[in-house]
Amino acid sequence: MMQRIIFLTLIIGWISFGCESSKKSVDHAGSRNSKKAITVPSFNSDSAYHFIQEQVDFGPRVPNTYSHKNCGEYLVDKLKSYGAEVTEQNFSEQAYNGTVLHLKNIIATYNPNARKRILLAAHWDTRPFADKDFKGRYEPIDGANDGGSGVGVLLEVARMLDKSEKPNTGIDIIFFDGEDYGEHEDVVNTPLKNGLVQIWWCLGSQYWADHPHKPKYSAYYGILLDMVGGTNARFYKEGGSMQFAPKVVRKIWNTARSLGYSNYFVNTNSSGIMDDHIFVNRDAKIPMVDIVEHDPESASYYFGDYHHTQKDNMSIIDKQTLQAVGETVLYTIYNE
Ligand SMILES: [Zn+2]
């Protein structure tokens, strides 16, 4: 059976299942359980941009390097400084080339006793080579957008959760490791004896879905951010998200439209992409949506031309895109 190959932050897509900054109030009067109006904090894209710069300044966050280790410590410290209960999930996984990778998922918990929870996630590792580039093809990339941007937006969300009025729900932020260590474009992936293909991407989410940080952990829904800082980014309604979490997709895209961001959040479906949300949906059974830049209408680049190349550096990061995504995420979670 032919399966569609899709290129993400990775490749080998296979899915078997297939600035405004003023404060606004969200009226919860219609909700039986909460009568108070909660003020949605202002997302600050300057701050999110700064958090991306700080990650990039560590150097490429490739597993088993000092840059990776140091950035991991920075992320843990940062989340603790923003009042979260932080869990470090250290584990090792073998990569496609036999290398044993020492990985760390980082989980920040807010309002731990709330039963209704929302899970926000991004991957914090970066691609070990620029296999879609002609220049520096075997050198690691900055990963400003692919990795850095999602984390940058969520660090700003964490900062807001600390300094502002809290939402009604519990919030968990997970920075997954080992998302982007899939095989080099030159490597042919041999199917296993059982006919399945080993997924060498998304190692952190695969591990977490099998070993949640808390027993029986679940969430009402999840939102994954990947490549959310590129200039003129377009976020389509991705196939895996539509299959597993169509209501959440509609909620997020409607929120974006109400905020005036329908130019970023395009009201059009696209095919599925292999990304961390697949394992959260399939294995952890939490409906999770992927907000990920891609363009199904582009003839040459499904992902941007920076994808898995040396161009993925700070020069392609646009604060307006960060603002659109960050504000949409904040309004979504504060409306629960
Ligand atoms: Zn990638």
Residues whose N, C-alpha, C, O or C-beta is under 5 A from the ligand:
A	BS01	ZN	L8 T9 L10 R127 D146 D180
